[in-house]
Amino acid sequence: MSWTVLVLSGVLEAVWATALGKSEGFSRLGPSAIFVCALSLSMAGLAYAMRELPVGTAYAVWVGIGAVLTVAYAMAVGDEPISAIKFLFLIGIVGSIVGLKLTN
């Protein structure tokens, strides 16, 4: 259960990071509200997962999922250029996340 909550919290990290960028310094209400909600739920999920998972592992997985999804979304919508090397490094992060799960 902790791993499932952690993965969902990582997804929400990507949501709040993207919303933060779209909020334009909290000057846009919709993205700002999404940021606050997603951040709150993401942190609550991370805290829940850390009850059973080591702090270092949980945090690394949470950040890794959030980072990969944030960059992937930005590339998908054209906000960030796509390159083979960037894709390769993102795959490396995913591999590291899987490795942390397998060694836990």
N, CA, C and O atoms as CSV, one atom per row, in Angstrom:
chain,resi,resn,atom,element,x,y,z
A,1,MET,N,N,0.817,-1.201,0.000
A,1,MET,CA,C,0.000,0.000,0.000
A,1,MET,C,C,0.859,1.263,0.000
A,1,MET,O,O,0.543,2.239,-0.682
A,2,SER,N,N,1.955,1.236,0.776
A,2,SER,CA,C,2.818,2.413,0.855
A,2,SER,C,C,3.423,2.754,-0.500
A,2,SER,O,O,3.549,3.929,-0.844
A,3,TRP,N,N,3.798,1.736,-1.273
A,3,TRP,CA,C,4.381,1.992,-2.590
A,3,TRP,C,C,3.347,2.597,-3.536
A,3,TRP,O,O,3.668,3.489,-4.322
A,4,THR,N,N,2.124,2.119,-3.462
A,4,THR,CA,C,1.069,2.663,-4.313
A,4,THR,C,C,0.819,4.134,-3.984
A,4,THR,O,O,0.715,4.973,-4.879
A,5,VAL,N,N,0.724,4.430,-2.703
A,5,VAL,CA,C,0.519,5.820,-2.270
A,5,VAL,C,C,1.707,6.679,-2.673
A,5,VAL,O,O,1.529,7.825,-3.085
A,6,LEU,N,N,2.916,6.139,-2.559
A,6,LEU,CA,C,4.109,6.889,-2.935
A,6,LEU,C,C,4.118,7.223,-4.425
A,6,LEU,O,O,4.444,8.346,-4.810
A,7,VAL,N,N,3.766,6.259,-5.251
A,7,VAL,CA,C,3.721,6.505,-6.702
A,7,VAL,C,C,2.670,7.564,-7.029
A,7,VAL,O,O,2.933,8.475,-7.815
A,8,LEU,N,N,1.494,7.452,-6.439
A,8,LEU,CA,C,0.452,8.461,-6.667
A,8,LEU,C,C,0.897,9.837,-6.179
A,8,LEU,O,O,0.577,10.850,-6.800
A,9,SER,N,N,1.626,9.876,-5.082
A,9,SER,CA,C,2.148,11.142,-4.572
A,9,SER,C,C,3.181,11.727,-5.520
A,9,SER,O,O,3.266,12.945,-5.674
A,10,GLY,N,N,3.966,10.867,-6.155
A,10,GLY,CA,C,4.924,11.325,-7.156
A,10,GLY,C,C,4.223,11.921,-8.361
A,10,GLY,O,O,4.670,12.924,-8.918
A,11,VAL,N,N,3.124,11.299,-8.762
A,11,VAL,CA,C,2.325,11.852,-9.865
A,11,VAL,C,C,1.792,13.233,-9.480
A,11,VAL,O,O,1.826,14.168,-10.280
A,12,LEU,N,N,1.306,13.345,-8.256
A,12,LEU,CA,C,0.799,14.638,-7.794
A,12,LEU,C,C,1.911,15.674,-7.688
A,12,LEU,O,O,1.661,16.873,-7.811
A,13,GLU,N,N,3.134,15.215,-7.460
A,13,GLU,CA,C,4.251,16.166,-7.444
A,13,GLU,C,C,4.410,16.798,-8.826
A,13,GLU,O,O,4.651,17.999,-8.942
A,14,ALA,N,N,4.275,15.985,-9.864
A,14,ALA,CA,C,4.353,16.519,-11.226
A,14,ALA,C,C,3.205,17.486,-11.490
A,14,ALA,O,O,3.383,18.490,-12.180
A,15,VAL,N,N,2.037,17.189,-10.948
A,15,VAL,CA,C,0.877,18.075,-11.123
A,15,VAL,C,C,1.149,19.423,-10.470
A,15,VAL,O,O,0.939,20.468,-11.085
A,16,TRP,N,N,1.619,19.403,-9.216
A,16,TRP,CA,C,1.821,20.700,-8.555
A,16,TRP,C,C,2.985,21.470,-9.159
A,16,TRP,O,O,2.942,22.699,-9.221
A,17,ALA,N,N,4.021,20.775,-9.605
A,17,ALA,CA,C,5.147,21.479,-10.225
A,17,ALA,C,C,4.709,22.161,-11.527
A,17,ALA,O,O,5.087,23.300,-11.802
A,18,THR,N,N,3.912,21.449,-12.315
A,18,THR,CA,C,3.404,22.017,-13.565
A,18,THR,C,C,2.457,23.183,-13.277
A,18,THR,O,O,2.529,24.224,-13.931
A,19,ALA,N,N,1.574,23.004,-12.301
A,19,ALA,CA,C,0.639,24.074,-11.943
A,19,ALA,C,C,1.379,25.299,-11.425
A,19,ALA,O,O,0.973,26.429,-11.695
A,20,LEU,N,N,2.455,25.085,-10.686
A,20,LEU,CA,C,3.239,26.208,-10.180
A,20,LEU,C,C,3.796,27.029,-11.339
A,20,LEU,O,O,3.760,28.260,-11.311
A,21,GLY,N,N,4.308,26.349,-12.349
A,21,GLY,CA,C,4.811,27.056,-13.522
A,21,GLY,C,C,3.731,27.814,-14.259
A,21,GLY,O,O,3.966,28.916,-14.755
A,22,LYS,N,N,2.552,27.230,-14.333
A,22,LYS,CA,C,1.444,27.857,-15.061
A,22,LYS,C,C,0.741,28.941,-14.246
A,22,LYS,O,O,-0.053,29.707,-14.790
A,23,SER,N,N,1.031,29.010,-12.938
A,23,SER,CA,C,0.373,30.009,-12.091
A,23,SER,C,C,0.928,31.415,-12.292
A,23,SER,O,O,0.338,32.393,-11.832
A,24,GLU,N,N,2.058,31.514,-12.976
A,24,GLU,CA,C,2.696,32.806,-13.242
A,24,GLU,C,C,2.869,33.608,-11.952
A,24,GLU,O,O,2.381,34.730,-11.818
A,25,GLY,N,N,3.585,32.986,-11.005
A,25,GLY,CA,C,3.830,33.670,-9.730
A,25,GLY,C,C,2.591,33.824,-8.877
A,25,GLY,O,O,2.440,34.821,-8.172
A,26,PHE,N,N,1.715,32.859,-8.932
A,26,PHE,CA,C,0.447,32.846,-8.189
A,26,PHE,C,C,-0.493,33.973,-8.621
A,26,PHE,O,O,-1.352,34.393,-7.845
A,27,SER,N,N,-0.338,34.458,-9.840
A,27,SER,CA,C,-1.224,35.514,-10.323
A,27,SER,C,C,-2.440,34.956,-11.064
A,27,SER,O,O,-3.360,35.704,-11.393
A,28,ARG,N,N,-2.449,33.649,-11.328
A,28,ARG,CA,C,-3.601,33.015,-11.983
A,28,ARG,C,C,-4.257,32.071,-10.980
A,28,ARG,O,O,-3.603,31.179,-10.440
A,29,LEU,N,N,-5.545,32.269,-10.736
A,29,LEU,CA,C,-6.258,31.544,-9.678
A,29,LEU,C,C,-6.337,30.041,-9.925
A,29,LEU,O,O,-6.032,29.258,-9.024
A,30,GLY,N,N,-6.738,29.620,-11.126
A,30,GLY,CA,C,-6.927,28.195,-11.394
A,30,GLY,C,C,-5.677,27.366,-11.141
A,30,GLY,O,O,-5.718,26.439,-10.332
A,31,PRO,N,N,-4.560,27.672,-11.811
A,31,PRO,CA,C,-3.337,26.914,-11.563
A,31,PRO,C,C,-2.839,27.039,-10.121
A,31,PRO,O,O,-2.253,26.098,-9.584
A,32,SER,N,N,-3.069,28.190,-9.495
A,32,SER,CA,C,-2.646,28.368,-8.106
A,32,SER,C,C,-3.432,27.444,-7.180
A,32,SER,O,O,-2.868,26.862,-6.254
A,33,ALA,N,N,-4.737,27.311,-7.429
A,33,ALA,CA,C,-5.570,26.417,-6.617
A,33,ALA,C,C,-5.171,24.956,-6.835
A,33,ALA,O,O,-5.114,24.175,-5.885
A,34,ILE,N,N,-4.897,24.596,-8.079
A,34,ILE,CA,C,-4.447,23.236,-8.366
A,34,ILE,C,C,-3.123,22.970,-7.665
A,34,ILE,O,O,-2.917,21.889,-7.113
A,35,PHE,N,N,-2.223,23.953,-7.684
A,35,PHE,CA,C,-0.939,23.820,-7.000
A,35,PHE,C,C,-1.138,23.506,-5.519
A,35,PHE,O,O,-0.548,22.557,-5.003
A,36,VAL,N,N,-1.961,24.292,-4.836
A,36,VAL,CA,C,-2.162,24.114,-3.391
A,36,VAL,C,C,-2.764,22.742,-3.089
A,36,VAL,O,O,-2.313,22.061,-2.168
A,37,CYS,N,N,-3.767,22.333,-3.843
A,37,CYS,CA,C,-4.416,21.031,-3.612
A,37,CYS,C,C,-3.459,19.875,-3.893
A,37,CYS,O,O,-3.324,18.958,-3.083
A,38,ALA,N,N,-2.799,19.930,-5.044
A,38,ALA,CA,C,-1.900,18.840,-5.407
A,38,ALA,C,C,-0.713,18.759,-4.460
A,38,ALA,O,O,-0.280,17.665,-4.097
A,39,LEU,N,N,-0.180,19.920,-4.054
A,39,LEU,CA,C,0.940,19.931,-3.113
A,39,LEU,C,C,0.532,19.301,-1.784
A,39,LEU,O,O,1.264,18.484,-1.226
A,40,SER,N,N,-0.641,19.686,-1.282
A,40,SER,CA,C,-1.113,19.153,0.000
A,40,SER,C,C,-1.290,17.644,-0.061
A,40,SER,O,O,-0.841,16.926,0.832
A,41,LEU,N,N,-1.942,17.164,-1.112
A,41,LEU,CA,C,-2.159,15.721,-1.237
A,41,LEU,C,C,-0.853,14.970,-1.471
A,41,LEU,O,O,-0.666,13.870,-0.952
A,42,SER,N,N,0.043,15.556,-2.243
A,42,SER,CA,C,1.325,14.918,-2.520
A,42,SER,C,C,2.157,14.776,-1.243
A,42,SER,O,O,2.735,13.721,-0.983
A,43,MET,N,N,2.210,15.832,-0.464
A,43,MET,CA,C,2.972,15.786,0.793
A,43,MET,C,C,2.343,14.817,1.798
A,43,MET,O,O,3.055,14.102,2.504
A,44,ALA,N,N,1.019,14.796,1.859
A,44,ALA,CA,C,0.343,13.877,2.769
A,44,ALA,C,C,0.633,12.432,2.372
A,44,ALA,O,O,0.871,11.583,3.231
A,45,GLY,N,N,0.613,12.157,1.071
A,45,GLY,CA,C,0.923,10.807,0.600
A,45,GLY,C,C,2.358,10.423,0.877
A,45,GLY,O,O,2.632,9.289,1.270
A,46,LEU,N,N,3.282,11.356,0.677
A,46,LEU,CA,C,4.691,11.092,0.978
A,46,LEU,C,C,4.864,10.796,2.458
A,46,LEU,O,O,5.574,9.859,2.825
A,47,ALA,N,N,4.226,11.582,3.307
A,47,ALA,CA,C,4.311,11.359,4.753
A,47,ALA,C,C,3.751,9.988,5.126
A,47,ALA,O,O,4.319,9.286,5.963
A,48,TYR,N,N,2.637,9.610,4.505
A,48,TYR,CA,C,2.046,8.295,4.771
A,48,TYR,C,C,3.012,7.181,4.365
A,48,TYR,O,O,3.229,6.235,5.122
A,49,ALA,N,N,3.588,7.298,3.171
A,49,ALA,CA,C,4.499,6.264,2.682
A,49,ALA,C,C,5.734,6.143,3.567
A,49,ALA,O,O,6.271,5.048,3.736
A,50,MET,N,N,6.185,7.254,4.131
A,50,MET,CA,C,7.378,7.232,4.975
A,50,MET,C,C,7.153,6.550,6.314
A,50,MET,O,O,8.104,6.310,7.058
A,51,ARG,N,N,5.919,6.241,6.622
A,51,ARG,CA,C,5.666,5.476,7.848
A,51,ARG,C,C,6.208,4.067,7.717
A,51,ARG,O,O,6.587,3.461,8.720
A,52,GLU,N,N,6.255,3.529,6.505
A,52,GLU,CA,C,6.736,2.163,6.289
A,52,GLU,C,C,8.016,2.083,5.472
A,52,GLU,O,O,8.754,1.103,5.576
A,53,LEU,N,N,8.290,3.098,4.661
A,53,LEU,CA,C,9.457,3.075,3.785
A,53,LEU,C,C,10.554,3.973,4.352
A,53,LEU,O,O,10.265,4.967,5.020
A,54,PRO,N,N,11.817,3.620,4.084
A,54,PRO,CA,C,12.899,4.496,4.535
A,54,PRO,C,C,12.779,5.881,3.906
A,54,PRO,O,O,12.373,6.017,2.752
A,55,VAL,N,N,13.133,6.894,4.668
A,55,VAL,CA,C,12.998,8.277,4.218
A,55,VAL,C,C,13.748,8.514,2.905
A,55,VAL,O,O,13.194,9.091,1.969
A,56,GLY,N,N,14.992,8.077,2.835
A,56,GLY,CA,C,15.797,8.310,1.641
A,56,GLY,C,C,15.210,7.672,0.402
A,56,GLY,O,O,15.159,8.297,-0.657
A,57,THR,N,N,14.772,6.448,0.524
A,57,THR,CA,C,14.168,5.738,-0.608
A,57,THR,C,C,12.867,6.406,-1.025
A,57,THR,O,O,12.647,6.664,-2.208
A,58,ALA,N,N,12.005,6.686,-0.051
A,58,ALA,CA,C,10.707,7.293,-0.361
A,58,ALA,C,C,10.895,8.647,-1.040
A,58,ALA,O,O,10.225,8.948,-2.027
A,59,TYR,N,N,11.796,9.453,-0.516
A,59,TYR,CA,C,12.000,10.791,-1.087
A,59,TYR,C,C,12.584,10.703,-2.493
A,59,TYR,O,O,12.154,11.430,-3.389
A,60,ALA,N,N,13.561,9.820,-2.694
A,60,ALA,CA,C,14.173,9.676,-4.021
A,60,ALA,C,C,13.152,9.213,-5.053
A,60,ALA,O,O,13.138,9.720,-6.175
A,61,VAL,N,N,12.309,8.271,-4.698
A,61,VAL,CA,C,11.283,7.778,-5.615
A,61,VAL,C,C,10.268,8.873,-5.911
A,61,VAL,O,O,9.887,9.074,-7.065
A,62,TRP,N,N,9.834,9.573,-4.887
A,62,TRP,CA,C,8.854,10.652,-5.036
A,62,TRP,C,C,9.376,11.738,-5.967
A,62,TRP,O,O,8.683,12.150,-6.897
A,63,VAL,N,N,10.582,12.193,-5.720
A,63,VAL,CA,C,11.185,13.238,-6.549
A,63,VAL,C,C,11.421,12.732,-7.971
A,63,VAL,O,O,11.171,13.448,-8.941
A,64,GLY,N,N,11.904,11.492,-8.089
A,64,GLY,CA,C,12.183,10.934,-9.408
A,64,GLY,C,C,10.940,10.841,-10.273
A,64,GLY,O,O,10.955,11.231,-11.440
A,65,ILE,N,N,9.868,10.324,-9.699
A,65,ILE,CA,C,8.608,10.227,-10.447
A,65,ILE,C,C,8.124,11.615,-10.837
A,65,ILE,O,O,7.737,11.842,-11.983
A,66,GLY,N,N,8.144,12.531,-9.898
A,66,GLY,CA,C,7.704,13.890,-10.187
A,66,GLY,C,C,8.536,14.555,-11.264
A,66,GLY,O,O,7.993,15.217,-12.148
A,67,ALA,N,N,9.841,14.386,-11.201
A,67,ALA,CA,C,10.728,15.008,-12.183
A,67,ALA,C,C,10.506,14.435,-13.579
A,67,ALA,O,O,10.384,15.181,-14.551
A,68,VAL,N,N,10.454,13.117,-13.673
A,68,VAL,CA,C,10.272,12.483,-14.982
A,68,VAL,C,C,8.938,12.891,-15.596
A,68,VAL,O,O,8.884,13.244,-16.774
A,69,LEU,N,N,7.874,12.847,-14.823
A,69,LEU,CA,C,6.562,13.190,-15.368
A,69,LEU,C,C,6.454,14.676,-15.712
A,69,LEU,O,O,5.796,15.039,-16.687
A,70,THR,N,N,7.096,15.534,-14.921
A,70,THR,CA,C,7.054,16.967,-15.214
A,70,THR,C,C,7.754,17.258,-16.538
A,70,THR,O,O,7.228,18.001,-17.366
A,71,VAL,N,N,8.924,16.685,-16.743
A,71,VAL,CA,C,9.655,16.898,-17.991
A,71,VAL,C,C,8.917,16.252,-19.158
A,71,VAL,O,O,8.818,16.845,-20.232
A,72,ALA,N,N,8.398,15.041,-18.958
A,72,ALA,CA,C,7.673,14.354,-20.039
A,72,ALA,C,C,6.452,15.159,-20.471
A,72,ALA,O,O,6.181,15.278,-21.666
A,73,TYR,N,N,5.718,15.708,-19.518
A,73,TYR,CA,C,4.554,16.526,-19.848
A,73,TYR,C,C,4.985,17.781,-20.616
A,73,TYR,O,O,4.379,18.141,-21.625
A,74,ALA,N,N,6.024,18.429,-20.132
A,74,ALA,CA,C,6.501,19.648,-20.794
A,74,ALA,C,C,6.946,19.348,-22.230
A,74,ALA,O,O,6.713,20.153,-23.132
A,75,MET,N,N,7.579,18.203,-22.441
A,75,MET,CA,C,7.976,17.832,-23.799
A,75,MET,C,C,6.746,17.507,-24.647
A,75,MET,O,O,6.700,17.854,-25.827
A,76,ALA,N,N,5.757,16.848,-24.057
A,76,ALA,CA,C,4.559,16.451,-24.804
A,76,ALA,C,C,3.741,17.649,-25.278
A,76,ALA,O,O,3.146,17.607,-26.355
A,77,VAL,N,N,3.710,18.708,-24.484
A,77,VAL,CA,C,2.925,19.888,-24.866
A,77,VAL,C,C,3.763,20.941,-25.584
A,77,VAL,O,O,3.251,21.999,-25.950
A,78,GLY,N,N,5.031,20.660,-25.783
A,78,GLY,CA,C,5.886,21.559,-26.542
A,78,GLY,C,C,6.537,22.664,-25.741
A,78,GLY,O,O,7.127,23.575,-26.323
A,79,ASP,N,N,6.448,22.612,-24.420
A,79,ASP,CA,C,7.084,23.637,-23.592
A,79,ASP,C,C,8.582,23.410,-23.436
A,79,ASP,O,O,9.318,24.315,-23.042
A,80,GLU,N,N,9.024,22.209,-23.744
A,80,GLU,CA,C,10.431,21.857,-23.606
A,80,GLU,C,C,10.837,21.033,-24.821
A,80,GLU,O,O,10.081,20.167,-25.261
A,81,PRO,N,N,12.019,21.293,-25.367
A,81,PRO,CA,C,12.430,20.544,-26.558
A,81,PRO,C,C,12.687,19.067,-26.235
A,81,PRO,O,O,13.127,18.716,-25.140
A,82,ILE,N,N,12.401,18.229,-27.215
A,82,ILE,CA,C,12.632,16.788,-27.087
A,82,ILE,C,C,13.986,16.475,-27.703
A,82,ILE,O,O,14.318,16.948,-28.790
A,83,SER,N,N,14.760,15.669,-26.985
A,83,SER,CA,C,16.026,15.211,-27.547
A,83,SER,C,C,16.270,13.774,-27.101
A,83,SER,O,O,15.765,13.333,-26.068
A,84,ALA,N,N,17.042,13.066,-27.885
A,84,ALA,CA,C,17.342,11.667,-27.574
A,84,ALA,C,C,18.110,11.554,-26.262
A,84,ALA,O,O,17.851,10.647,-25.471
A,85,ILE,N,N,19.037,12.450,-26.026
A,85,ILE,CA,C,19.836,12.379,-24.804
A,85,ILE,C,C,18.980,12.670,-23.569
A,85,ILE,O,O,19.161,12.043,-22.526
A,86,LYS,N,N,18.054,13.617,-23.686
A,86,LYS,CA,C,17.152,13.925,-22.574
A,86,LYS,C,C,16.271,12.705,-22.270
A,86,LYS,O,O,16.062,12.347,-21.110
A,87,PHE,N,N,15.766,12.085,-23.325
A,87,PHE,CA,C,14.947,10.881,-23.164
A,87,PHE,C,C,15.759,9.769,-22.499
A,87,PHE,O,O,15.252,9.070,-21.622
A,88,LEU,N,N,17.002,9.607,-22.908
A,88,LEU,CA,C,17.876,8.582,-22.332
A,88,LEU,C,C,18.084,8.813,-20.834
A,88,LEU,O,O,18.035,7.870,-20.044
A,89,PHE,N,N,18.315,10.054,-20.453
A,89,PHE,CA,C,18.505,10.355,-19.033
A,89,PHE,C,C,17.223,10.154,-18.232
A,89,PHE,O,O,17.277,9.716,-17.083
A,90,LEU,N,N,16.081,10.466,-18.816
A,90,LEU,CA,C,14.812,10.207,-18.131
A,90,LEU,C,C,14.608,8.713,-17.910
A,90,LEU,O,O,14.136,8.296,-16.852
A,91,ILE,N,N,14.964,7.912,-18.908
A,91,ILE,CA,C,14.892,6.454,-18.754
A,91,ILE,C,C,15.822,6.000,-17.629
A,91,ILE,O,O,15.501,5.074,-16.884
A,92,GLY,N,N,16.975,6.660,-17.514
A,92,GLY,CA,C,17.898,6.343,-16.415
A,92,GLY,C,C,17.282,6.603,-15.054
A,92,GLY,O,O,17.475,5.821,-14.123
A,93,ILE,N,N,16.543,7.691,-14.930
A,93,ILE,CA,C,15.865,7.984,-13.670
A,93,ILE,C,C,14.817,6.921,-13.373
A,93,ILE,O,O,14.713,6.441,-12.245
A,94,VAL,N,N,14.043,6.557,-14.387
A,94,VAL,CA,C,13.022,5.509,-14.201
A,94,VAL,C,C,13.692,4.205,-13.773
A,94,VAL,O,O,13.201,3.523,-12.873
A,95,GLY,N,N,14.797,3.858,-14.403
A,95,GLY,CA,C,15.530,2.649,-14.024
A,95,GLY,C,C,16.009,2.703,-12.588
A,95,GLY,O,O,15.995,1.692,-11.885
A,96,SER,N,N,16.430,3.867,-12.152
A,96,SER,CA,C,16.872,4.034,-10.768
A,96,SER,C,C,15.718,3.874,-9.786
A,96,SER,O,O,15.885,3.295,-8.713
A,97,ILE,N,N,14.556,4.384,-10.154
A,97,ILE,CA,C,13.366,4.238,-9.304
A,97,ILE,C,C,13.003,2.762,-9.175
A,97,ILE,O,O,12.724,2.280,-8.077
A,98,VAL,N,N,13.007,2.049,-10.295
A,98,VAL,CA,C,12.710,0.612,-10.271
A,98,VAL,C,C,13.739,-0.116,-9.411
A,98,VAL,O,O,13.394,-1.007,-8.635
A,99,GLY,N,N,15.003,0.270,-9.555
A,99,GLY,CA,C,16.065,-0.343,-8.754
A,99,GLY,C,C,15.850,-0.132,-7.263
A,99,GLY,O,O,16.070,-1.047,-6.470
A,100,LEU,N,N,15.427,1.054,-6.879
A,100,LEU,CA,C,15.158,1.310,-5.455
A,100,LEU,C,C,14.007,0.445,-4.951
A,100,LEU,O,O,14.036,-0.036,-3.818
A,101,LYS,N,N,13.005,0.252,-5.784
A,101,LYS,CA,C,11.871,-0.600,-5.399
A,101,LYS,C,C,12.344,-2.055,-5.230
A,101,LYS,O,O,11.981,-2.728,-4.265
A,102,LEU,N,N,13.150,-2.519,-6.173
A,102,LEU,CA,C,13.589,-3.915,-6.131
A,102,LEU,C,C,14.538,-4.210,-4.975
A,102,LEU,O,O,14.587,-5.340,-4.489
A,103,THR,N,N,15.284,-3.216,-4.534
A,103,THR,CA,C,16.227,-3.435,-3.440
A,103,THR,C,C,15.646,-3.149,-2.068
A,103,THR,O,O,16.312,-3.365,-1.056
A,104,ASN,N,N,14.433,-2.676,-2.022
A,104,ASN,CA,C,13.812,-2.348,-0.735
A,104,ASN,C,C,13.340,-3.597,-0.029
A,104,ASN,O,O,12.792,-3.516,1.070
